[in-house]
Amino acid sequence: MQLVEKHMIKQTDPRFAALDRAAFDRAAFASKNLYNAALYEIRQHFIFTGTYVNYHAIDKIMQKHEAYRALPTKVSQQVLRLLDKNWTSFFAALKAYKATLVGISVMVQEESYTSKASFLDLDTIPVYGKMGEQKPVFSGRRISRGLYKAKSGRAFNTDVNGSYNILRKALPDAFSNGIEDVNKALVALPASLVVHPVRIVIPSQPKMSRKR
């Protein structure tokens, strides 16, 4: 058994700054290596398959890589999350660029609480983290994976509810001229909007016959 001496250096010690800078440089170098290695994997996969490797997939792929193991696990995961965020921004910019080529204007909208608020009841949709300790209260609720139930009891598709709420959040006056009685009729959209749905059809569940 070999004894090892342990020396503690305080932050006031002149040597601390040099040691701290050296440790930072090593961590930055290892992070750069991991970022570039993961970037290569994602780029090659995208070039040859046309599909994107998201964070969860690339994290599993890189776990055995020496660049991943050179850093603490949480640090490696943060590096890969940053890479995933950069790719997401790239795809968003690419989509906006292609849209402008055909005359479409792209608007990026924050969408917190849009799946929880009731569109038919015109619930106020706050921004997450902007209300302090106060919790938002909504008129309706999701009753199943694909159905949302408004205050009146009317059930309709969850994705439809969320989509309309995102539109309301981006354009607060989008439906100001088209709502008369939300409890009796679904919303009639003003002429300025692109899509003009007349009604939402909810297919009924087929009844299961009992075998005798």
C-alpha positions in Angstrom: 0.0 0.0 0.0 1.4 3.4 -1.0 0.7 6.5 1.0 -0.3 9.7 -0.8 0.2 13.1 0.6 -2.7 15.5 0.3 -2.1 19.3 0.1 -4.9 21.8 0.4 -4.5 25.1 -1.4 -6.7 28.0 -0.5 -8.1 30.5 -3.0 -5.8 33.2 -1.5 -2.7 31.2 -2.4 -0.9 32.6 -5.5 -0.7 29.1 -7.0 -4.5 28.7 -6.9 -5.2 30.9 -10.0 -2.7 29.0 -12.1 -4.1 25.6 -11.1 -7.7 26.7 -11.6 -6.9 28.1 -15.0 -5.2 24.8 -16.0 -8.2 22.8 -14.9 -10.5 25.1 -16.8 -8.3 24.8 -20.0 -8.4 21.0 -19.7 -12.2 20.9 -19.3 -12.6 23.3 -22.2 -10.4 21.2 -24.4 -12.3 18.0 -23.6 -15.6 19.7 -24.1 -14.5 20.9 -27.5 -13.4 17.4 -28.5 -16.8 15.9 -27.4 -18.7 18.6 -29.3 -16.8 18.0 -32.5 -17.0 14.2 -32.3 -20.8 14.4 -31.7 -21.2 17.0 -34.4 -19.5 14.6 -36.9 -21.8 11.7 -35.9 -25.0 13.9 -36.3 -23.8 15.5 -39.6 -22.8 12.2 -41.2 -26.1 10.6 -40.2 -28.1 13.6 -41.5 -26.2 13.6 -44.9 -26.7 9.9 -45.6 -30.1 9.3 -44.1 -31.8 12.7 -44.1 -32.9 12.3 -40.5 -31.7 14.0 -37.4 -30.1 12.3 -34.3 -31.7 14.0 -31.3 -30.1 14.6 -27.9 -31.3 11.3 -26.3 -30.0 9.3 -29.2 -26.6 11.0 -29.5 -26.1 10.7 -25.7 -26.4 6.9 -26.0 -24.1 6.8 -29.0 -21.4 8.9 -27.4 -21.4 7.3 -24.0 -18.6 4.9 -24.9 -16.5 7.6 -26.7 -13.3 8.6 -25.0 -14.3 12.3 -25.4 -17.5 11.6 -23.4 -15.7 9.7 -20.7 -13.0 12.3 -20.3 -15.6 14.6 -18.6 -18.0 14.1 -15.8 -21.3 12.7 -17.1 -23.4 15.8 -16.3 -20.8 18.0 -18.1 -20.9 15.7 -21.2 -24.7 15.8 -21.2 -24.6 19.6 -21.1 -22.3 19.7 -24.1 -24.6 17.5 -26.0 -27.6 19.5 -25.1 -25.9 22.6 -26.4 -25.2 20.8 -29.7 -28.8 19.7 -29.9 -30.0 23.3 -29.3 -27.8 24.5 -32.0 -29.1 22.0 -34.5 -32.7 22.9 -33.6 -31.9 26.5 -34.2 -30.4 25.6 -37.6 -33.5 23.7 -38.7 -35.8 26.6 -37.5 -33.7 29.1 -39.5 -33.7 26.8 -42.6 -37.5 26.5 -42.4 -37.9 30.3 -42.1 -35.6 30.8 -45.1 -37.4 28.3 -47.3 -40.7 29.9 -46.3 -39.6 33.4 -47.4 -38.7 32.0 -50.8 -42.4 31.3 -51.4 -43.7 34.4 -49.7 -44.6 32.9 -46.3 -43.7 34.9 -43.1 -42.7 32.8 -40.2 -43.6 33.8 -36.6 -41.9 32.1 -33.7 -44.3 31.9 -30.7 -43.8 31.0 -27.1 -46.4 28.3 -26.3 -46.5 27.7 -22.6 -50.0 26.7 -21.2 -51.5 26.5 -24.6 -52.5 22.9 -24.1 -53.9 23.5 -20.7 -56.0 26.7 -21.4 -59.5 26.4 -22.8 -59.8 27.9 -26.3 -63.6 27.8 -26.3 -63.7 29.7 -22.9 -61.1 32.2 -24.1 -58.9 31.6 -21.0 -56.1 34.0 -20.4 -52.8 32.3 -21.4 -49.9 33.5 -19.3 -46.2 33.0 -20.0 -44.5 30.3 -17.9 -42.4 31.8 -15.0 -44.0 35.3 -15.3 -46.6 34.8 -12.6 -44.4 34.3 -9.6 -45.9 32.0 -7.0 -49.4 32.3 -8.4 -50.6 29.3 -10.3 -52.8 29.8 -13.4 -56.3 28.4 -13.3 -58.1 27.3 -16.4 -61.7 26.6 -17.3 -61.3 23.2 -18.9 -59.0 20.2 -18.7 -57.7 17.3 -20.7 -59.8 14.2 -20.1 -57.8 11.8 -22.2 -54.7 11.8 -24.4 -56.6 13.2 -27.4 -59.6 15.0 -25.9 -60.0 18.3 -24.1 -63.1 19.2 -22.2 -64.2 22.8 -22.0 -66.2 24.4 -19.1 -69.5 23.9 -21.0 -68.8 20.1 -21.1 -68.0 20.1 -24.8 -65.1 17.8 -25.7 -62.9 18.3 -28.7 -59.5 17.4 -30.0 -56.5 18.4 -27.7 -54.3 19.4 -30.6 -57.0 21.6 -32.1 -57.3 23.3 -28.7 -53.6 23.8 -28.4 -53.2 25.1 -32.0 -56.0 27.7 -31.6 -54.4 28.9 -28.3 -51.0 29.3 -30.0 -52.7 31.4 -32.6 -54.5 33.5 -29.9 -51.2 34.0 -28.1 -49.5 35.2 -31.2 -52.4 37.3 -32.4 -54.6 38.2 -29.4 -57.4 39.7 -31.6 -57.5 36.8 -34.2 -60.9 35.7 -33.1 -62.4 39.0 -31.8 -64.8 39.3 -34.7 -65.8 35.6 -34.9 -67.2 34.6 -31.5 -70.8 35.0 -30.5 -71.7 32.1 -28.3 -68.9 29.7 -27.5 -71.2 27.4 -25.6 -73.5 26.8 -28.7 -71.3 27.1 -31.7 -67.7 26.7 -32.5 -65.7 29.6 -33.5 -66.2 31.2 -37.0 -62.8 32.6 -38.1 -62.5 36.1 -39.5 -61.8 36.4 -43.2 -58.2 37.6 -42.7 -57.0 34.1 -41.5 -55.9 31.4 -43.8 -57.9 28.4 -42.5 -61.7 28.5 -42.1 -62.9 25.4 -40.4 -66.7 25.2 -40.1 -66.9 22.5 -37.4 -64.8 20.0 -35.6 -66.0 16.4 -36.0 -65.3 14.0 -33.1 -65.7 10.4 -34.3 -67.7 8.3 -31.9 -66.2 5.2 -30.3 -67.7 2.0 -31.8 -69.6 -0.1 -29.4 -68.1 -3.5 -28.7 -70.6 -6.4 -29.1 -70.6 -9.0 -26.4 -70.0 -12.5 -27.5 -72.4 -15.0 -26.1 
